């Protein structure tokens, strides 16, 4: 599909805002250090684990309601509020370091993530569709994931020097500042509400019935791109609409399940790559260098999204099999060189995740787009929580390399599901 020349600047502005927002959202200098902050405050490993559980539960419980809120109110507004909540949590951590402050901070962080999830993808797809450029969604979202990875890499690079200068207070202040900048950037997102629904014609009375004067129906004027207030769906309407679409449309339901199945396992394994790197026998100072390979692979995977759109369903299934095989082989090598294979695997998994999101957005037909997308996010979060528990038991029994290899076996089942034409 060709994009009209007059609409190219609008598409570029959307893309630039999106990349800037994604980069700043993950440019949080506390990321590499917050576990150390908790430990230095005196928290035990068990207490730190409970904080992670609070974080996950907050995101899961708020995921779908926040999506319905985005459909009912304003997706741009939620994207502005999300980093502000996260900033408040980070400020609590460094100003009042204690278990209660850390718990509240994680609840705020989880709420911020829930507000952003679903609303971002829905806003971007809706705006591109309005501009006649929906076919560019994969390209933009793929580059967005790369911008997020680059933000995380920047956090790792800058955290050490900033900490050396001002300790946790300086790192926390820098993290709050980037969150505030993200909120400012989010205010630049364009947002156009769907046009008002057409007023149905007045019913024609049967022959012989007395005529009744029907007053003309007037539609109050609205601002550019805004629907009249009476036509705006409420929170419950958006929630019911999203749930109804997933229940009624098998294609949408399959796409939601595919997002969760693809994103959860490798997303969970990402948290354990540091342990896998240490198990190769390298020194502690070398571990970050091996992780840089993984992050580089993830960056490349996001950029390959336009190419990946050409894959057929069987081609996509083959991509999952390839990624699972590369990850298992790289982990079982038990050698630093295996991280080259892991980088390739994470690139393929990042690409597969972006394509799963593209598939979902293309199948959603109702107005509750953010709600449906949030349902996919909630399914992903629930799967990740279950995965964490299973991985902990598995790795304790067979070690990290073997656990990595076993963990990717479900991708073979997903591939068979796709080959069977179920996806």
NORVEN-V631191 format. One record per backbone hydrogen bond with DSSP energy under -0.5 kcal/mol. NH is the residue of the N-H (numbers start at 1). CO is the residue of the C=O. If there is no record, write none. Layout:
BEGIN
NH;CO  NH;CO
END
This chain:
BEGIN
4;2  7;4  8;4  8;5  9;5  11;7  12;8  13;9  14;10  15;11  16;12  17;13  18;14  19;15  20;16  21;17  22;18  23;19  24;20  25;21  26;22  27;23  28;26  29;27  31;28  33;30  34;30  37;33  38;34  39;35  40;36  41;37  42;38  42;39  43;38  48;44  49;45  50;46  51;47  52;48  53;49  54;50  55;51  56;52  57;53  58;54  59;55  60;56  61;57  62;58  63;59  64;60  66;62  67;63  68;64  69;65  70;66  71;67  72;68  73;69  78;74  79;75  80;76  81;77  82;78  83;79  84;80  85;81  86;82  87;83  88;84  89;85  90;86  91;87  92;88  93;89  94;90  95;91  96;92  102;98  103;99  104;100  105;101  106;102  107;103  108;104  109;105  110;106  111;107  112;108  113;109  114;110  115;111  116;112  117;113  119;117  120;116  122;118  123;119  124;120  125;121  126;122  127;123  128;124  129;125  130;126  131;127  132;129  133;128  136;133  137;134  140;136  141;137  142;138  143;139  144;140  145;141  146;142  147;143  148;144  149;145  150;146  151;147  152;148  153;149  154;150  155;151  156;152  157;153  158;154  159;155  160;156  161;157  162;158  163;159  164;160  165;161  166;162  167;163  169;166  170;166  171;167  172;168  173;169  174;170  175;171  176;172  177;173  178;174  179;175  180;176  181;177  182;178  183;179  184;180  185;181  186;182  187;183  188;185  189;186  193;225  205;203  209;206  215;213  218;216  220;218  226;223  231;228  232;228  232;229  238;234  239;235  240;236  241;237  242;238  243;239  244;240  245;241  246;242  247;243  248;244  249;245  250;248  253;249  254;250  255;251  256;252  257;253  258;254  259;255  260;256  261;257  262;258  263;259  264;260  265;261  266;262  267;263  268;264  269;265  270;266  271;268  272;269  273;270  276;272  277;273  278;274  279;275  280;277  281;278  282;277  286;283  287;283  287;284  288;284  289;286  290;286  291;287  292;288  293;289  294;290  295;291  296;292  297;293  298;294  299;295  300;296  301;297  302;298  303;299  304;300  304;301  305;302  308;304  309;305  310;307  311;308  316;312  317;313  318;314  319;315  320;316  321;317  322;318  323;319  324;320  325;321  326;322  327;323  328;324  329;325  330;326  331;327  332;328  333;329  334;331  338;335  339;336  340;337  341;337  342;338  343;339  344;340  345;341  346;342  347;343  348;344  349;345  350;346  351;347  352;348  353;349  354;350  355;351  356;352  357;353  358;354  359;355  360;356  361;357  362;358  363;359  363;360  364;360  369;367  372;368  373;369  374;370  375;371  376;372  377;373  378;374  379;375  380;376  381;377  382;378  383;379  384;380  385;381  386;382  387;383  388;384  389;385  390;386  391;387  392;388  393;389  394;390  395;391  396;392  397;393  397;394  398;394  399;395  403;399  404;400  405;401  406;402  407;403  408;404  409;406  410;407  411;408  412;408  412;409  413;409  414;410  415;411  416;412  417;413  418;414  419;415  420;416  421;418  422;417
END
